[in-house]
Amino acid sequence: MFVKQMVIKNKSGLHARPASMLVQAASKFKSSVNIKFGDKMINAKSIISVLAGGINSGAEIKLMIEGEDEEKAGQSISSLVDSCFGE
C-alpha cells in the first residue's frame, strides 16, 4: 500500500478544476485511490466524492493507494498535488 501525508497548497483547495484533474489522474490507474481527510474516506476516482469532501486550501490529507500499480499511481498523483494543480 502506498500512503503519503500531503497538504493541499493551491489557494482554492479541491474545487471543480483541481478535483477534476485529480479524478482524471486517479482513474488512469487500476489501483484503488482514496483520500483520508479528517474522519472521511474519499474515493479519488469519483468527482462527486471529491467535491463533497470539502477539502480546502491548507488541508492535510492522507493519500492511500492499493493495487498492482500503486507506486506509479502514488508518484503521479503526489506530483499533481505538489504542483498545486498548475495554479
C-alpha positions in Angstrom: 0.0 0.0 0.0 1.2 3.5 -0.9 0.5 6.0 1.8 1.6 9.7 1.9 0.6 12.6 4.1 0.1 15.8 2.0 -1.1 19.3 2.3 -3.4 20.9 -0.3 -1.4 24.1 -1.1 -3.3 25.6 -4.0 -5.3 28.6 -2.8 -8.8 27.3 -3.8 -8.5 23.8 -2.5 -10.1 20.9 -4.3 -12.8 22.9 -6.2 -14.1 21.9 -9.6 -10.9 22.2 -11.8 -8.4 20.6 -9.4 -10.9 18.0 -8.3 -11.4 17.1 -12.0 -7.7 16.9 -12.6 -7.3 14.6 -9.5 -10.1 12.3 -10.6 -8.7 12.1 -14.2 -5.2 11.2 -12.8 -6.6 8.6 -10.3 -8.8 7.0 -13.0 -5.8 6.2 -15.2 -4.7 3.5 -12.7 -6.1 0.1 -11.8 -5.4 0.6 -8.1 -7.9 1.9 -5.6 -7.2 5.5 -4.8 -8.6 7.1 -1.6 -8.0 10.3 0.3 -8.4 10.3 4.1 -9.5 13.8 5.2 -10.4 14.0 8.9 -12.8 11.2 9.5 -13.8 11.0 5.8 -12.6 8.4 3.4 -13.0 9.8 -0.1 -12.9 7.8 -3.4 -10.5 9.8 -5.5 -11.9 8.3 -8.7 -15.4 9.9 -8.1 -15.8 13.6 -8.8 -18.9 13.8 -6.6 -17.0 12.2 -3.6 -14.0 14.6 -4.1 -16.2 17.7 -4.3 -18.3 16.6 -1.4 -15.2 16.1 0.7 -14.9 19.8 1.2 -11.1 19.8 1.0 -9.9 23.4 1.3 -6.5 25.1 0.9 -4.2 24.1 3.7 -6.0 20.9 4.4 -3.9 17.9 5.5 -4.8 14.7 3.7 -3.5 11.2 3.5 -3.3 9.7 0.0 -3.9 6.0 0.2 -3.4 3.8 -2.8 -3.7 0.0 -3.0 -3.3 -2.3 -6.0 -1.0 -3.5 -8.7 0.2 -0.1 -9.9 0.1 1.7 -6.5 3.7 3.1 -6.6 3.3 4.5 -10.1 -0.1 6.0 -9.2 1.2 7.4 -5.9 4.1 9.2 -7.7 1.8 10.6 -10.4 -0.9 11.8 -8.0 1.6 13.2 -5.5 3.3 15.2 -8.2 0.0 16.6 -9.3 -0.9 17.7 -5.7 2.7 19.1 -5.1 2.4 21.1 -8.3 -0.7 22.8 -6.9 -2.7 21.5 -9.9 -0.9 24.0 -12.1 -2.3 27.1 -10.3 
